[in-house]
Amino acid sequence: MAGNRMASAQKLALPRDSTLVAMENISKTFGDVKALDDVSFYLRKGEIRALVGENGAGKSTLMNILYGMYHADSGRIQVWGEEVTVKWCPQMAISKGIGMIHQHFSLIPNLTVLENVVMPTLEWMDISPQWKSYEQQINKIIHDYGFQLCLKNRIDTLSLGEKQQVEILKALYQGAKILILDEPTGVLTPQQAENLLQFLVSLRERGYSVVLVTHKLNEAMAICDRVTVLRGGRHVATVEKEETTPQEIARMMVDREWLAKLENNAPPATVKPVLEVKELTIEDRHGRPVLDKISFSVGAGEIVGVAGVSGNGQTELAEALVGLRRGVKGSIIMDGSRIDGWSVGKRRYAGLGYIPEDRHGTGLVLELSVAENLVLDRIRQMPFSRLRIVQPQAIEKVAQEAIQAYAIKTPSAKTPIRNLSGGNQQKVVLARTLSANPKVVIACQPTWGLDFSATEYVRKKLIECAQAGIGCLLISSDLDELMELSHRIIVMFHGRIVGEFKRDEIDLDRLGLMMTGYAGENSNEPKRKEIV
């Protein structure tokens, strides 16, 4: 039955008019926040449309309405020439050939890749699914599009990049003809991002339509046909790519000139090690090294970048440093004290700050308010608790100070943090981490999925940390970000450090080869390593 559903989606007839999607006068309100205000959006057959705007501009809300996740308060929608009814939902959208890859993945962690891809297509009567047949169909897609996935692996063993591949694979298997991608390259290397963009171009050539929700204007301008700009929940403009420039789009997005360069970020004159990692090793349950004798240092006032394809030990490195991993061998020394035997709380209290890569999963508690999240790691300490009784006034006071100092846009400190945009949620994580006066900050993918303003803000805060003498380990899949912020870059592959560059010595081609295992640490020529 899964195969029948896939076939029906792929055989959808094209309307005579070239407009596949017509969204007219769409408005949507969440509580007191007007997320969309009279927005119209039209998508043609065989076009790639960039949908850009700052976080909170309404991009994801608009696409979630098209996908059936939300219902518009007013307006009308036509898909394939047919009016959308009040019963419109993701299942109906999928049956109409619409696929959406969300920024935050909708996968079941304890199931395999195969099960996650197939199960949404199964009917309730499928008591004995033909898994072998489904596996053959999906493996053909994997082969055709070059995905690096094993269908038998569980989702909770995959990296962020691999999870995103599963989401794209799932949409293709379900027969999407209209593909919506929300910040799809945020966890990809430059080579992977380029491959994805070229893949989207090939879809366009076959008559597919693509909506690319992105904050990377270079990607939008590279492959899109038209650009739609939203600001403050309103439609600002839709322009042909040939008739605009990245600078003009940026001005429309933020209503001001975009600052292309961050303030001067010079390395410190003298570097005193504030974090030293020696022979750090972690093994999986089969005894294979996930981290293999990792050694490096971070100086006071220094930003050390960690480059590498997602899934090569970066997440495990961060978790080991902050105390979230057990069975760690080697030593971790912070400001002269060995901390590898310390608890998470003791490390944090001693001055180790942590910005996790998954702000929803590990950085925030979405059910709590902005104020509660701002003091989450200190809620049991004075002045926030006395005799184990929480002190709301003390929490409110500190929260108001942080909201003002970090320009957090929220109706109030009591607002549930899930109602904030991604950029403002990340500001809460930053405020909580930096207000603890850390000696070292471990920052993992700190700008992933953020818009221009939020990205600029986070990067400036990291620079300010360095200028204040704080050491920073920056783990990022964005090479431009690493090159712009880092004083040194170390490269990881298969849990090992395979290279290191100073800022003025960076060879981008060689760095990229190292990230994919083609260049050894001391080799002069590209050398392929077996990828197992």
N, C-alpha and C positions, 0 to 999 in steps of 0.2 A: 504493500500500500504506500510505503514511503516513496517507492519508485514512481508510482502513478501520480502522486502529489507533485513530485519534482517535475515530471513530464508536463503536467497541466500548467504549471507555472511557466515553463519554458515555451509553451505554445500560445501564450497570450497574444491576441491579435493587436496590432498597432492601430490606433485611431487614425483617421485620414488627416486630421489636423496634427501638426508637428508638436503641439503642446500635450505632454503626457500628464502633467500635474498642474492644476490651477488652484491656488490657495488665495482667496480674496477676502480682504477686510477682516483678517483674523485678530481677535483680541483674547487675552487670557490673563486672569488675575489670580494670584496666590495670596490670600489674606488681604493685607493692605498694599501688597506689592503688585504693580501692573507690569507683568512680564512681557506682554505683547500688546501693542496699541495700534489697531487698524493696519496690520501688515499684509501686503499682498506679495505672492511669490509664484512664479511660473517656471516650469522646467520643460525643456524641449527634448524631443527624441534625439539621441546621439550627441548630447553635449555634456561637458564637464563644467559644473557650476561651483565656483568657490563661494562659500558663505562665511563672511568674516565679520569681526566685531569683538569688542572687549568682553571679558567675562561679565555675565549679567546683561548682555545686550539682547538676549532672547534667541540666540542661534539654536541651542539645543532644545529649548522649549518649542520652537517652531517645528523642528524636525521630529520631535517626540509627538507632536500633534499629528503630523503627516503619518507617522508610524503607528498611531493609535494608542500610544502610551498615555497621552492626555487628551481631553476633549476641549475644544475651543469654547469660550463663553459666547462668542458671536462670530459670524463670518460663514463662508461656504467653501467646500473643497470638492474638486473633481479629480478623479484618477482614471486614466484611460477613457476619458469622456463620460464617465458615470459619476453621478452625485454620491458623495459619501453620506451614509446615514448615521444616526445617533448611536448605532450599534458598532460603529467602526472601532476595531481593536487590532492589536498586533497580528493575531491569527488571520484576520481578514486582509490586512496589509500584505502579509507574506503570500496569501493566496492570490493577490493581485500583482505579485512579482516585485514587491518592495522589500529590500533587505537593509538592516541597519546595524552597523558595528559601533557600539557605544564606547565612550571613553573609559567607563568602568564596566568591566566585562560581566556578562550574564551566563556564567558557566557553573556547573555543579562540580565542586572540587573533588569529591570522592568517586567520581565516575571517569571512565576513560575518554580519550579523544573521540573514538568511534561512537561511544554511547552519547556523548554530548552533541555530536553532529546529527545523529540519526533520530534520537528520541523525540525531538520536537516535531518530526514529520510522521510519527507513528499514530495510527488510530487506536482508540481504546480497545478495539476488537483484535488487535495484533497480539495474540497470546503467545505466538511462536515466531518472532521476527526472523527474517532471512538474513542473519548477520553476515554470512559469507558473501551474499550478493551485494549487500550494502557496502561491505568492505572493498569489494572490487570496484564499485562505482566511485567511491571516495578516493581510493588509491589512484584511480585514473586522473581525477582532478588534482591530487597532490603531485602526480608526475607531470601533468600538463603545465601547471603553474609554478612548479619548483618549490613547493613548501617543504620545510625541513621538520617533518612531524612523524612520529610513530603512533599509529592508531591505538596501540595497546597501552600507551602511557596514561597514567592518571593525571587529571588537571592539576592537582595540588603538588605535582612534582615538576611542573613546567615553569619557565621564566615568564616574565611579563610579555616579552616579545613573542614567545611561543603561544601564549594564551591568545594574543591578538590574532595570530595566524589561524588559530582554531575558529575564532569568531568569523573571520573572512571566509574560511573554508565552509563553515556552516551556512552562511548566506548563499554562497555559490551552489552548494548542494541543494538548497531549497529552491533554486531556480530564479534568483533575483534578476530582474531586468532593470530595476531602478535601485541603485546602491547608494546608501547614505553612510559616509564615514566621518566619525567625530574624532578629530585629532589623531589620524591613523599612524603618523610617523613618529609620535612622541617617544616610543621606546625602541626605535630602529636605528641601526647604524646608517651612515650616509649611503653606503652601497645598497643596503636593504631598502632604504627609503626611495632611492632612485629606481630600484627594481619595481617597487610597488607603484610608483608614479607611472612608469612605462606600462605596467600591467593595466592601470586605469585607462591609459591612452588606447591600448589594444581593445579594451571593452568598448570604448567610444567608437572605434572603427567598425565594430560589429553591431552598432546600433543601440548599445546600452546607454543609459543616462546615469550620471554620477553627481552626487552632491558632496563636495569636499568641505567639511567644516574645519577650518584651520586658523591658526594665528601666524603661520609661516608664509609671508607674502611671496617669498621666492618660489615656494612650491605652487602657490596659487597661480602666479604669473607664468610658471613654466608649462603648465598643462591645461589650464582652464580656458574656456571660451568666453565666459562672462563672470563678473564678480558682483555679488550682492552684499551690500554693507548695511548692517544693523547697528543702531546706537540707542541705548536707553529704551529698548523695546519697540523702536520705530524703524521703519524702512527709510534709509537715507538715500540710497541710489543703487541702481543696477546698471553696470557699464560693460561694454565690450572690452576685452583685454587690450586690443590694439589701440583703444582710445583713451587709455589711462596709464598711470605709472604707479609703482609701489608707494612713492611719496604722497601722491594724491589720495590713494586709498587710505593710507595711514592718517592723513589729515581728516578724512571723512569719519574714520573710526573713532578718533579721540578728540576731534574738534580742536586740534592744535598741531603744530609741527612735531613730528616724531624725532626724538633724540636718538640718532644713529649710534652714537658712541657713549659709553659710560665714562665717568670721571677717571682720571689717571689712576692706574692701579699698579704702582711700582712695587717691586719686591723689596722686602726689608733689607737694610744695609748689612746687618748682622743677624744670623739665624741661630737662636738658641733652641735646641730640640725641646718641644713641649709634649710630644707624643712619639714614642719609639716602639716599633713592633719588630720582634725578633723571632724568626723561625716559626711563625704562626701556622699551625696545621690543624685541619679538621678532616675527619674521615666519615664516609657514609656508612650505612649499616653493613655494607659488604666489604668494608675495609679499604675502599678506594678513596684517595684524597680529593676532597672538595676544595680545600685550600692546601697548597703544597709549599711549606717552608717560606711563607711570605715575610719579607723583611723590608722596612722602610721607616722613614721618620718624617715628622711634620714640625716645622719650626714655629716659634711664636711670631705671629704676624704674617705667616705664610699660608697661601692656598695651594694645596697639592691636589691635582686632579687625578681621577682614576678613569681611564678609558677602557672600553671593552664591549664586545657584543653582549647583550643581555643574556644571563645564564652562565657566565664564566667565573662565578665566585664573588662578584661584587656584593650581592645581597648578604651572602654568608660572612663576608669580611666585616661589613657594617654591624651585623648582628653579633659577631664575636667580640668586636670592640666595645659594644655597649652592654654586653653581658647576657644577651638573649640566646646564646648557643652554649650547649654543654659539650663536654669532651674536647675542649680546646687545648691543644698543646702549644708550647712556646711561651713567650712572655710579652706582656703589654705594659709599658711604663709611661705614666703620665706625670709630668712635672717632677720627675725623680722618684716617684713611688710606683712600685709594681702593683697593678690593679687587676690582673687577670683572674685572681681568686675572689674578687669582690662581687657583691650583688649588683643588680642594675641600679637600685636606689643609692647604694654607697658610691658607685661611680658617678652618678648624676650629682650627688651632693658634693663630691670632690671636684666637680667642674667639667664633667663630660656631657656636652649637649648633643642632642640627636634629633635630626629632621628626617623622619622615615619616608620611604618612597611611596608608600600607600597611605595617603593622609586619611582616607575613609576607613581603611581596615585597622591601622595601628596608630595613626596620628591623632585621631579624634574619636569622641563618642557622640555619634550623630543624634542620639536621643537627648543629650544634655544641651544646656544653653551655652551661649558664647562665653558668659562669665565663668561657668563651671569648667568649660574646657580650658580657659586661660589659666586656671589654678589646679588643673587636674593632677599634676605631679606633686603638688604641695598642699593638697586639701587637708591632710592630717597634721600639718605643721601650723605653728603660730604665725600670723594672727588669724588664720582661716579656721582653725579649730581650737577650742578650749575645753579641756576635760572631755574630749571626744565629741563635743557638740559643735556642729558647723556654725560659723559666724557669717551670716549673709551680708551684713553691712561691710565687713572687711573684704569679702569677695567682690562685692559691687564696687567698692572704692578702687581696688587694684584693676578691676576690669575696665572701668571708665578711663583710668589713666592709660591703659594699654590700647584701648579703642582709639583714643585721641593720638597717642604717640605713634601708632602704626597705621593710622588712617584706615581703620577697619570700617567698612560700610555696612551698618546693621541698624535696623529700626531701634533696637535697644540691647542692653547687655543680657536681657532675659530671653531674647529671641533664640529659638532652637537653631543650632549651628547648621543643621541640614538645609535650612532656608537660605543660607548665604551662598554666593557664587564661589567657584573654586578658588579664585584669587584671594578672596577675603577669608576663606577657610584656611588657606596657606599662611595668610598674615597672622591668624590666630596661633598656628603652630610656631611660626617665627617668634612672635611676641612671647609665648610661653617659654621657648627655648632660650632666647637671648636675654630675657629679663632675669634669668637665674645667674647671670654673670659667669658664663662658662670660660674655661681655659682652652678647651678644644671643642669644635663643633663637627660632628659627622653629618654631612648634608647629602642625602640620597635623592637624586632626581628632583631637586627642589623647585624647578620651574615646569615640570612636566604637565602639559595640558593647560598652562596658563596663557592669558592674552598678553598683549604687548606691555600694557601698563603694569600688570602684576609681575611679569617677568623682569622688567626693568627694576621694579621695586625690590624684588627678592635679590637680584644680583647686586644692587647698590648696598643692600644690607650686609651681604657677605663681604663686600669690599670694606665696608665700615668696620666689620668685625676684625678683618686683617689689619686695618689701620690702627685699631685699638689694641693690637698685640695678641689677638686670639688666633690660634692655629685652626685651620679648616681643612678637612678632608672632603673634597667635592667629588662625589660619585655621580656621573651624568652620562647619558647616552647621546647628548647633544654636543658634538665635537666643536661647533662654533662657540658654545658656552664655555667649554673647557679651555679652548685656546684664548678666549677673551679674559677669563678670570684667573686662570691658574698661573702660578709662578713656575711650577714644575708639573709634568704629567707622567704618571706611571701607567703602563699598559698591561692589562690582565688577559690571559688566555688559558682556559682549562685550569683555573685555580692557581696559576703561577704568574709572577711578574716577569714578562718577557722583554720589557724595554722601559727606558726612562728618557725623557727629554726635558731640557730647560726651555723656558719660553722662547728665547732667541735662537734655539737650535732645532725647533720643531720641523720635521719633514713629514708633511701631511700624507704623502703617498706611502712612505715607509710605516707611518703610524697605522694607517688603514690596513696595510698588509699584516702587521703584527696583530691587530685586533682579530683578524680572521685566520691566524695561524700559519701565514705564509712566510714570515720572516723571524728568524731566531734572534735571541738577544745580542749575540756577538757576530752574527753573520753579516757579510757585506753584500750578499745577493739574496733576493727573495728565496726562501726555502719553505717548501710546503711541509706542514705537520699533519699527521693523520688525525682526523676528527672522528672520535669514536662515540 
